[in-house]
Amino acid sequence: MSNVDAIIVGAGPAGLSCAASMSALGLRATVLEKANAVGSVWRRHYDRLHLHTDRGHSGLPGMAMPRSYPTYPPRAQVVEYLENYAAHFRIQPVFNTTVLKIARNGSRWRVDTDKETVSAPIVVIATGWADFPYRPSWPGSKTFQGNLIHSSEFRNSSPYVGKRVLVVGFGNSGGEIALDLANADIDTTLAVRGAVQILPRDLLGFPILSWAIAQKSLPTGLVDFINAPVIRLAIGPIERLGLKRHAKGPRRMIEEDGRVPLLDIGTLAKIRDGSIKVRGGIDRFTPDGVVFSNKDAQGFDAIILATGFRPDLRNLLPDVKDVLTQDGKPLVTGQATNGPGLYFCGLVASPTGQLREIGLEARRIAGLARRYVDQEASSVG
Ligand SMILES: Cc1cc2nc3c(=O)[nH]c(=O)nc-3n(C[C@H](O)[C@H](O)[C@H](O)COP(=O)(O)OP(=O)(O)OC[C@H]3O[C@@H](n4cnc5c(N)ncnc54)[C@H](O)[C@@H]3O)c2cc1C
């Protein structure tokens, strides 16, 4: 492993894309993965998950998703695709190897794993968000006697049959989990604290992502302005459902706040027919439920926090200066960083689809890495 050009941390979509893109440019890369298979996070997502982005815009560099897949492939096909992708590009990650710390060592990066220490001139951090579920705390949350989990622990509705369930947060996971519960006739309530943006998954017969990509070069304000009436028409008046439309348009919300709008796949219909009840934010927890911010108390047997993820890479890079924000997010991803030969892939939300963005970033990183290795070689020679 010591004579590789690059060490890639993580064998999810981002790590695999970087490995394939680097190999296409003649770079030798090793992928270190703590799990025992590629796409480990997709293997443990909830059962009903399908891609929210269409397969045409979700394939990784050099290998599209098969045409035999449906427009929005189920989770199992995403895993199958990642396995086939790794096999096609002969990517053989070193599994069961956790990267603990990355530090600069002369002109190379030293990578300490739980097995050994390795080094290379290039390191790509493609560790995703999954290890950083965000669990806000409310007064009294420790006293809650029911079942309290983060959405990343939710698998399916069966443990919740006959229970009163509160889903906190109305992003894509919250919306889909609430839908899953309501489909199983489970008493489901959604706590929605702030204003939201909701988009149809398809518009006029085309995936919404196609529209976003077509408008990519237009200014953000203009895009949100021209789309607003179309979205209103497609989604209908959400204010009547107890929801508030965000003052920022969908694209501005992603760009400025990193928040992805909800792509509706049926949750709104369930809210309209009363199968999912909408409440406001939570003021505090009680032993048997919550008190909402309007002071209404309600009992729940289970609470699912669909409150997102907040990656924090400070433990991985404790001594590397000027590459992370104060709270541990990469300052940039898919670009050169202040660490020579150090790159991050896939760690920010994108208005044109995360998997698509991962592919674009991977290609860019491979190009930058190739140039970096060549420059280092010529400066030594
Ligand atoms: C529920 C859900 C649905 C999504 N749906 C879509 C969608 O429809 N379309 C879309 O474009 N995007 C979607 N995304 C966003 C994004 O595309 C995926 O999260 C994608 O899997 C990100 O790929 P990744 O490689 O960056 O991270 P991950 O898939 O999380 O992979 C990271 C890998 O790194 C490994 N790892 C982490 N830390 C270490 C370490 N220290 N040492 C070694 N290995 C490590 C992990 O085990 C993991 O295998 C979704 C996200 C979620 C949570």
The ligand as an SDF file (V2000), in Angstrom:
LIG
                    3D

 53 58  0  0  0  0  0  0  0  0999 V2000
  -31.8180    8.6560    3.2960 C   0  0  0  0  0  0  0  0  0  0  0  0
  -30.9750    9.2980    2.2250 C   0  0  0  0  0  0  0  0  0  0  0  0
  -31.4080    9.2790    0.9040 C   0  0  0  0  0  0  0  0  0  0  0  0
  -30.6350    9.8740   -0.1100 C   0  0  0  0  0  0  0  0  0  0  0  0
  -31.1110    9.8630   -1.3920 N   0  0  0  0  0  0  0  0  0  0  0  0
  -30.3970   10.4670   -2.3600 C   0  0  0  0  0  0  0  0  0  0  0  0
  -30.8890   10.5090   -3.7050 C   0  0  0  0  0  0  0  0  0  0  0  0
  -31.9640   10.0200   -4.0160 O   0  0  0  0  0  0  0  0  0  0  0  0
  -30.1180   11.1240   -4.6450 N   0  0  0  0  0  0  0  0  0  0  0  0
  -28.9250   11.7020   -4.3530 C   0  0  0  0  0  0  0  0  0  0  0  0
  -28.2890   12.2570   -5.2620 O   0  0  0  0  0  0  0  0  0  0  0  0
  -28.4450   11.7000   -3.0820 N   0  0  0  0  0  0  0  0  0  0  0  0
  -29.1440   11.1020   -2.0860 C   0  0  0  0  0  0  0  0  0  0  0  0
  -28.6660   11.1100   -0.8070 N   0  0  0  0  0  0  0  0  0  0  0  0
  -27.4330   11.8710   -0.4970 C   0  0  0  0  0  0  0  0  0  0  0  0
  -26.1080   11.1700   -0.9040 C   0  0  0  0  0  0  0  0  0  0  0  0
  -26.0660   10.9600   -2.2910 O   0  0  0  0  0  0  0  0  0  0  0  0
  -25.8730    9.8460   -0.2530 C   0  0  0  0  0  0  0  0  0  0  0  0
  -25.8620   10.0420    1.1540 O   0  0  0  0  0  0  0  0  0  0  0  0
  -24.5620    9.1770   -0.6930 C   0  0  0  0  0  0  0  0  0  0  0  0
  -24.5110    7.8660   -0.1780 O   0  0  0  0  0  0  0  0  0  0  0  0
  -23.3310    9.9360   -0.2470 C   0  0  0  0  0  0  0  0  0  0  0  0
  -22.1950    9.2200   -0.6790 O   0  0  0  0  0  0  0  0  0  0  0  0
  -20.8120    9.2980    0.0970 P   0  0  0  0  0  0  0  0  0  0  0  0
  -19.8930    8.3260   -0.5540 O   0  0  0  0  0  0  0  0  0  0  0  0
  -20.4010   10.7200    0.2040 O   0  0  0  0  0  0  0  0  0  0  0  0
  -21.1350    8.8460    1.5870 O   0  0  0  0  0  0  0  0  0  0  0  0
  -21.6240    7.4410    2.1710 P   0  0  0  0  0  0  0  0  0  0  0  0
  -22.5250    6.7380    1.2480 O   0  0  0  0  0  0  0  0  0  0  0  0
  -22.0790    7.7620    3.5400 O   0  0  0  0  0  0  0  0  0  0  0  0
  -20.2710    6.5970    2.2420 O   0  0  0  0  0  0  0  0  0  0  0  0
  -19.2130    6.9370    3.1020 C   0  0  0  0  0  0  0  0  0  0  0  0
  -18.4030    5.6800    3.3900 C   0  0  0  0  0  0  0  0  0  0  0  0
  -17.2670    6.0410    4.1700 O   0  0  0  0  0  0  0  0  0  0  0  0
  -17.0610    5.0660    5.1760 C   0  0  0  0  0  0  0  0  0  0  0  0
  -16.3450    5.7060    6.2610 N   0  0  0  0  0  0  0  0  0  0  0  0
  -16.7750    6.7480    7.0210 C   0  0  0  0  0  0  0  0  0  0  0  0
  -15.8220    7.0930    7.9190 N   0  0  0  0  0  0  0  0  0  0  0  0
  -14.7720    6.2600    7.7160 C   0  0  0  0  0  0  0  0  0  0  0  0
  -13.4980    6.1120    8.3290 C   0  0  0  0  0  0  0  0  0  0  0  0
  -13.1100    6.9340    9.3270 N   0  0  0  0  0  0  0  0  0  0  0  0
  -12.6690    5.1430    7.8850 N   0  0  0  0  0  0  0  0  0  0  0  0
  -13.0520    4.3300    6.8680 C   0  0  0  0  0  0  0  0  0  0  0  0
  -14.2430    4.4060    6.2440 N   0  0  0  0  0  0  0  0  0  0  0  0
  -15.0890    5.3700    6.6600 C   0  0  0  0  0  0  0  0  0  0  0  0
  -18.4760    4.6360    5.5490 C   0  0  0  0  0  0  0  0  0  0  0  0
  -18.4800    3.3670    6.1620 O   0  0  0  0  0  0  0  0  0  0  0  0
  -19.1740    4.6460    4.1960 C   0  0  0  0  0  0  0  0  0  0  0  0
  -19.0950    3.4020    3.5470 O   0  0  0  0  0  0  0  0  0  0  0  0
  -29.4040   10.4960    0.2080 C   0  0  0  0  0  0  0  0  0  0  0  0
  -28.9690   10.5080    1.5430 C   0  0  0  0  0  0  0  0  0  0  0  0
  -29.7430    9.9080    2.5490 C   0  0  0  0  0  0  0  0  0  0  0  0
  -29.2420    9.9610    3.9770 C   0  0  0  0  0  0  0  0  0  0  0  0
  1  2  1  0
  2  3  1  0
  2 52  2  0
  3  4  2  0
  4  5  1  0
  4 50  1  0
  5  6  2  0
  6  7  1  0
  6 13  1  0
  7  8  2  0
  7  9  1  0
  9 10  1  0
 10 11  2  0
 10 12  1  0
 12 13  2  0
 13 14  1  0
 14 15  1  0
 14 50  1  0
 15 16  1  0
 16 17  1  0
 16 18  1  0
 18 19  1  0
 18 20  1  0
 20 21  1  0
 20 22  1  0
 22 23  1  0
 23 24  1  0
 24 25  2  0
 24 26  1  0
 24 27  1  0
 27 28  1  0
 28 29  2  0
 28 30  1  0
 28 31  1  0
 31 32  1  0
 32 33  1  0
 33 34  1  0
 33 48  1  0
 34 35  1  0
 35 36  1  0
 35 46  1  0
 36 37  1  0
 36 45  1  0
 37 38  2  0
 38 39  1  0
 39 40  1  0
 39 45  2  0
 40 41  1  0
 40 42  2  0
 42 43  1  0
 43 44  2  0
 44 45  1  0
 46 47  1  0
 46 48  1  0
 48 49  1  0
 50 51  2  0
 51 52  1  0
 52 53  1  0
M  END
$$$$
